[in-house]
């Protein structure tokens, strides 16, 4: 077990978070574009509701990936502590 593997796990988690934030910004930008094109409140609501399944799926995928990365990191930290003790 070495610090290089630990740093790799940390950087992978940080990269995932940066990509997730970029995806959230892009989704928000898309929602604003859709909102600007609508003429009525009912149309706005319908379009925003149409985007919900995509948003829900993206958030669930992000969460699943984040939890897997955190589990890997915690496992690596536990091994790192044992190796340095």
C-alpha beads as a LAMMPS data file, in Angstrom:
LAMMPS data file: protein, C-alpha beads

85 atoms
84 bonds

1 atom types
1 bond types

-500.0 500.0 xlo xhi
-500.0 500.0 ylo yhi
-500.0 500.0 zlo zhi

Masses

1 110.0

Atoms # bond

1 1 1 0.000 0.000 0.000
2 1 1 1.490 3.350 -0.918
3 1 1 0.612 7.006 -0.886
4 1 1 0.537 7.079 -4.684
5 1 1 -2.511 4.757 -4.732
6 1 1 -4.171 6.855 -2.049
7 1 1 -3.551 10.037 -4.032
8 1 1 -4.942 8.348 -7.144
9 1 1 -8.176 7.511 -5.318
10 1 1 -8.442 11.071 -4.005
11 1 1 -7.851 12.576 -7.435
12 1 1 -10.399 10.212 -8.997
13 1 1 -12.993 11.315 -6.461
14 1 1 -12.148 14.997 -7.029
15 1 1 -12.373 14.527 -10.815
16 1 1 -15.766 12.863 -10.450
17 1 1 -17.054 15.747 -8.321
18 1 1 -15.807 18.314 -10.846
19 1 1 -17.486 16.438 -13.690
20 1 1 -20.704 16.085 -11.694
21 1 1 -20.770 19.836 -11.036
22 1 1 -20.193 20.547 -14.726
23 1 1 -23.077 18.221 -15.603
24 1 1 -25.342 19.955 -13.058
25 1 1 -24.464 23.350 -14.546
26 1 1 -25.191 22.062 -18.059
27 1 1 -28.552 20.660 -16.936
28 1 1 -29.449 23.942 -15.277
29 1 1 -28.467 25.821 -18.429
30 1 1 -30.696 23.476 -20.449
31 1 1 -33.616 24.082 -18.084
32 1 1 -33.178 27.852 -18.438
33 1 1 -33.117 27.567 -22.235
34 1 1 -36.292 25.502 -22.193
35 1 1 -37.918 27.983 -19.796
36 1 1 -37.080 30.933 -22.049
37 1 1 -38.692 29.270 -25.067
38 1 1 -42.021 28.591 -23.363
39 1 1 -45.010 30.834 -23.832
40 1 1 -47.289 29.736 -21.011
41 1 1 -46.901 28.480 -17.471
42 1 1 -48.519 25.148 -18.414
43 1 1 -45.974 24.675 -21.206
44 1 1 -43.140 25.600 -18.850
45 1 1 -44.349 23.104 -16.279
46 1 1 -44.757 20.343 -18.864
47 1 1 -41.257 20.846 -20.262
48 1 1 -39.680 20.970 -16.822
49 1 1 -41.517 17.817 -15.773
50 1 1 -40.306 16.119 -18.965
51 1 1 -36.729 16.777 -17.833
52 1 1 -37.252 15.212 -14.379
53 1 1 -36.546 11.560 -15.306
54 1 1 -33.257 12.557 -16.925
55 1 1 -32.288 14.650 -13.905
56 1 1 -33.255 11.905 -11.474
57 1 1 -31.255 9.317 -13.408
58 1 1 -28.195 11.600 -13.599
59 1 1 -28.324 12.345 -9.862
60 1 1 -28.727 8.652 -9.015
61 1 1 -25.795 7.716 -11.270
62 1 1 -23.651 10.454 -9.710
63 1 1 -24.543 9.276 -6.230
64 1 1 -23.844 5.626 -7.033
65 1 1 -20.442 6.485 -8.525
66 1 1 -19.594 8.800 -5.594
67 1 1 -20.429 6.094 -3.047
68 1 1 -18.294 3.535 -4.914
69 1 1 -15.366 5.962 -5.020
70 1 1 -15.755 6.772 -1.320
71 1 1 -15.878 3.074 -0.416
72 1 1 -12.672 2.493 -2.395
73 1 1 -11.029 5.466 -0.720
74 1 1 -12.047 4.339 2.777
75 1 1 -10.821 0.812 2.070
76 1 1 -7.513 2.251 0.850
77 1 1 -7.241 4.487 3.941
78 1 1 -7.866 1.538 6.240
79 1 1 -5.155 -0.447 4.479
80 1 1 -2.829 2.562 4.547
81 1 1 -3.297 2.956 8.316
82 1 1 -2.585 -0.721 8.913
83 1 1 0.520 -0.595 6.744
84 1 1 1.917 2.454 8.568
85 1 1 1.131 1.150 12.068

Bonds

1 1 1 2
2 1 2 3
3 1 3 4
4 1 4 5
5 1 5 6
6 1 6 7
7 1 7 8
8 1 8 9
9 1 9 10
10 1 10 11
11 1 11 12
12 1 12 13
13 1 13 14
14 1 14 15
15 1 15 16
16 1 16 17
17 1 17 18
18 1 18 19
19 1 19 20
20 1 20 21
21 1 21 22
22 1 22 23
23 1 23 24
24 1 24 25
25 1 25 26
26 1 26 27
27 1 27 28
28 1 28 29
29 1 29 30
30 1 30 31
31 1 31 32
32 1 32 33
33 1 33 34
34 1 34 35
35 1 35 36
36 1 36 37
37 1 37 38
38 1 38 39
39 1 39 40
40 1 40 41
41 1 41 42
42 1 42 43
43 1 43 44
44 1 44 45
45 1 45 46
46 1 46 47
47 1 47 48
48 1 48 49
49 1 49 50
50 1 50 51
51 1 51 52
52 1 52 53
53 1 53 54
54 1 54 55
55 1 55 56
56 1 56 57
57 1 57 58
58 1 58 59
59 1 59 60
60 1 60 61
61 1 61 62
62 1 62 63
63 1 63 64
64 1 64 65
65 1 65 66
66 1 66 67
67 1 67 68
68 1 68 69
69 1 69 70
70 1 70 71
71 1 71 72
72 1 72 73
73 1 73 74
74 1 74 75
75 1 75 76
76 1 76 77
77 1 77 78
78 1 78 79
79 1 79 80
80 1 80 81
81 1 81 82
82 1 82 83
83 1 83 84
84 1 84 85
